Amino acid sequence: MPDTSELTTYLPWAVAAVLLIVLIVLVVLLRRRATAAQEALRTREDAHRKALDEATAERERAARDAAEAHARELEQVEARRVDAETSAQQSRALVAAGAKWEETSRRMVLDAVTDLGLDGALVTNLVFVPVDATRSRRFVAQVDHVLLLPTVALVIENKGWKGVVLDGVHPRDAGSSFATLLGDLELEPPFAVQVKRDSLTSLELRTHDQGHAPRKQVRRQAQRISDLVRAETHRKPWFDTAVLYSHPDADVHADPRADDEGVSTVVIASQAQLRAHLEELVRRRRPGPDSPRIDELSALFAGLGAEVTSFGKPLDRAAATAAGPAGPVRQPDDVESSPAQA
């Protein structure tokens, strides 16, 4: 058996060693726990900072997007304002220019419908933004006349040209004199040629072919009117087309019914031809779903600023009259003849 004195000597050291080991273990555990707590705190702080950074970035992005959207909206508003102002300027210029030259042709049409005893309305100097106009290609269209009858809608392109006019007839086919002078002209149908005196000693030659030919112009305008009417009324009446040479000093050589691209456009060079063509149109056309609604179209065109003149028996034009100053509606008796275009 071990000596009691030895046990008494070593026991305190053993206990101290155990306590030391326990203390070391506790210190290690406490340090690990403190380290874990610090790491957890840092993780939470990092997550909080990240959340704050993301929130700040989102606010800044939202503010930037809002500012950009506002800037785009301002640009769009300004673009619309410029478009509207440009269209208004173009419309005023076309109305001012057209009012001077369309009175002779207007008087011719009204005289013809009066002679025939027809009922309807004549729209003069119609200016509008076509349906096919875009932001990058902004423009307005100007139509000289639209004649509205119960079964007929006729778009008329007026040309106040004086001198010799060859519409669809090549100079080499218009006589030996024209063939000698102008027979070598290269013209792509449809076309029109005007020769007028520039002075006592010189002549002026003007050629209008392809897209600039009167027949091409009137068909293009008729299509734009058709698109406009369809967009505004959801109906699509058929629009006939005619070119009217209204100058009293014009010597017109033309095929009375020039036909190209599968479409007929009548060329009219006198009051008698105009009257005969209207009489033929009225006789040939019968009422149907494509017949023009005179009151509806009159209201639409008057609202765009065109002059609408009614003739014949009174028709229901309450909508057109309601357009007020924007589109005057008047009777033929209110019209005075003006000098023909020089």
Phi, psi and omega in degrees: 000140181293153180290136181299327181291325179293317178299319181295328181286316187273338185300314179300323179292324179295315179297318180297320179295317179297315180298321180296317179298316179300317181297317180298316179299317179297319180298316180298315180298316180297319178297316178299319179295318178296319179297316179298320180295319179296318178295320177296320179295316178297320179299315179296318179296318178297317179296321180293316178298319179297318179297318178296317179298316179296318179296317179296316178297320179295318177298316179295319179295317179297318179295320179294318178297319179296320179294318179294319178297319178295320179295318177296319179298318178296320178296319179294318178298316180294320179296318178296321179296315179296318178300314181296318180293319178296315179297320179296317178297316178297318180297316180297320180295317180292320178297315181297317180290319184290324183301328182288320189263345186270353184294321180297311180293325178299316180295322178298315181295315181296322177296320181294314181291328177293316178300324182274354180067036183271159177246139178162210182212147176244122178262129183236136175058063177273121181238129183203162174271117183297154178298327182275004176288143181236171179298325182277345181224070185275129178200166176241152177254147178232126181243131184294305182215146167230115180266121182250116176240165183306328181237005186223137169234116187240121175268126185242124173262114181270134174235114179269045182277139174248170184093204179266129180238128176245104182254105180079358178250117181290143180308326181291344179257005185256010180127160185296323181295314179294321180298321180293317185278319192233012185296340182267006178296137175262111185234132179260119181299149352285156182208164173214143180236133178239130175236120180223161181284125178269327177202185180294340185240003183216156177243153178246131180248128176233132177244140180227106181231168181054239185293343181263359179290141182305319181294323177293320180299313185291326177291323177296318179293322178298320178295320179293321177296317179301317178296319179297313181297319180295320180293326185270329186240352183061023173235158183222079177292156179279133179248117171283163182228148178208148172251126182246117173267107193259352183288132182293341181258025179263132174251099191262129174245113185204153167287119185306330179228078180290134185234119172212160183057024179074010182235136179263130174234122184281137175255122185241132184233008181202165178297321181295318178295321179298313180299315181296320181292317178298319179298319179293317179300313182296321181290325186279327185272142177240152179302142180194182182297337180268003179294142182291143172265103191298315183296319181293313180291324177299317179296317180298311184288324176296323178296339177270003176098002180286157175271125182245119181246120178273154178211161181078209181292147180301136177242165181286099180236034181301321180294320180292319180295325181295343179297340173067215186298337182297331181214091184296138175243120183224163179268155180302332181296340181278358187261138172246139181293144179244160179301148179291157180295136180276000000 
